[in-house]
Amino acid sequence: MGLPSSLKTCLILLFICLLNVSTISSKPLTKETVLFGGNFPALYVIGDSLVDSGNNNHLDTLGKSNFPPYGSDFEGGKPTGRFSNGKTIADYIAIYYELPLVPAYMGLSEEQKNNISTGINYASAACGILPDTGKIVGECLSLSVQVDLFKKTINKNLEKKFKTQPELSKHLAESLFMTAIGVNDYSFFYNETMDANDFANKLLHEFFIQIQRLHGLGARKFFINNIKPLGCYPNIIAHTVPRGSCDDDLNLAVAIYNAKLRRSLTHMKQKFSNTSFLYSDYFNFMLGLRGPSRNYASSNLLNTTSPCCPSVYDGGASTFCNANSSLCTMRDTHIFFDPFHPTQLANFMYAIRCFQERKICHVVGD
């Protein structure tokens, strides 16, 4: 027998109050690794819509979220271009390391770029590791383009901020570089007729070319998110049989990539001296939210299958809300805000699992 809706609401609100943002920003007193306890001067974000903070606002693309109801729980209650009702996982990473929320590169003036030394976000919704991913919906900053923009940031902006090469090198070596990308490559290009190992190898080859480029530019500390369980997202499970069940074949293909990514990071750690990698198992975090059987005590209080926006989801092709979409009355009872993106609550729960409990984030080689 399920809990009465009024009791569910009270318990959820209590849960949120107990897990406030100060929990994330307060660091444990125990001895930590460089990535968990690092004092980073900046956070540079590479990725897709999971962490886009507004770059797509300035691109000619259908992949935008700079309108209500997006941003309804963000600071000031205004849409920013984040694909959520509030903060992203990149925002919570910045909060944990006591850094400002990272601004979108495309929204900065040249003067602002010259003066910012706490990090920039290059992430672009609908984009991926492969150059053509997402192009069907419009302009896109692919992984290689994002690295190009970071290189441009060094040459045009950071070299003005840091007067000597040793100062600039120190800044880059001590900064944190976060990546969260790859799911759109599966969304746009993968199908069940392909060999999952070959597709994963192709993506990893391209991914690590760009990681090596970042390393060549001076990056030494990496925060690498694996790919989410796409087969369990609302835009997929609306079409599965029985309806609401995960597409296990799709999840298996993604899991093959994630396993190869984890092993490859171990090799990269051995290849590059003085370089650290933190591997974030976002895949199993999101799988865990589907039920208490995976040790998420709060998940039985939450809607883990339907998006909040639109509140009545018909399984249409769109993975975004639009300005006319109906909105659920209690956003903090949902894991998904729209058919493809998590709510602020889910992103906050991720931060708890990563930083406070250390369950899904692990330093490679430790």
Residue, then its C-alpha position, 0 to 999 in steps of 0.5 A: m500500500g502506497l503512502p498518502s500523497s500528503l505524507k509523501t510531500c511532507l517526507i520529501l520536504l523533510f528530506i530536502c531540508l536535511l540535505n541542504v546545500s551547506t552539506i555539499s560545500s562542507k568538506p569532511l575532516t578526514k584525509e582526502t585525495v587531491l580531487f576530493g579535497g583539492n583547492f582548485p582555482a578554476l573549474y572548466v566544463i566540457g559537455d552537453s545539456l547535462v551541464d550546459s549553463g547557457n551556451n546554446n542560448h547564443l546558437d542557432t539551434l532548436g536545443k534551447s532552454n532559455f524560457p520558462p518553465y526551465g529555471s523555475d527554481f534557479e536563483g531568481g527563478k529565471p531561465t538561464g539556458r540550463f536544462s533543469n528547473g534549477k542547478t546542474i551537477a556542474d553547479y554543485i561541483a563548483i559549490y563543493y569546491e567553493l567556486p562561483l557557478v561557471p558562466a557560459y563561454m558564448g554569453l561572455s564579452e571579450e572583457q569578461k573573458n579577459n577578467i575571469s580566472t575561476g573557470i568557463n563552461y563550454a558545454s553545448a546541448a545536443c552535442g557529443i563526442l562525434p563532430d556531427t552529433g546534434k547537427i540535425v537540430g542546429e548549431c552545436l559545439s562538439l567536443s573538439v570545438q569546445v576544446d578549440l574554444f578552451k585553447k582560444t581562451i588560453n591564447k586570447n584571454l588567460e595569457k592577458k590575465f597571467k603575465t608570465q608563462p609559469e603563472l599560467s601553467k600553474h593555473l592550468a595545472e591546478s584547475l579542475f576540468m570536468t567532462a560530461i558528454g557522449v549520450n547524444d552520440y548514442s541518441f543520434f547515431y547508435n542502433e541495435t544493428m551496430d556492434a556495441n564494442d565497435f561503436a564504443n571504441k570509436l567514441l573512446h578514440e575520439f574522446f581521448i584525442q581531446i583529453q590528450r589535447l587538454h593535457g597538452l594545453g596544460a590540464r592535469k586534473f580531470f573529473i570524468n562523468n560516464i554516460k547515463p543509462l539512456g534506456c531508462y529515460p522517459n523519452i525511451i521508456a514511453h515506447t518500451v514494452p511493457r511501457g515504463s521498462c528500461d531498454d536493456d539493450l541500449n543500456l548494455a551498449v552504454a555500459i560497454y562504453n562506460a566499462k571501457l572508459r574506466r579501464s582507459l582512464t587507468h591507462m591514461k593515469q599510467k601514461f601521464s605523470n602528475t595527472s589525476f582522474l576522478y571517475s564519476d559513475y553517473f550511469n549507476f547513480m541514475l539507475g539507482l534512483r529507479g528503486p529502493s532495491r538499489n539502496y536509495a532510501s528516498s527513491n520510493l518517495l519520488n516519481t522516477t519514470s515520468p518527467c515533471c514537464p510536460s506533466v502529462y507526457d505522451g512519449g512524443a519525439s521532443t526531449f525538451c519542454n516548450a513555453n506552453s508545456s504544463l508543469c507538475t505541481m511538485r517539482d521535488t517529487h520528480i527525478f526527471f524535469d523533462p524527458f531527457h534531463p534531471t531535476q535540481l533534486a536529482n542533481f543535488m542527490y548526485a552531489i551527495r552521493c559523489f562528495q559526501e558519501r563517496k559512493i559513485c565518484h572514485v579517484v583512478g589509481d587510489 
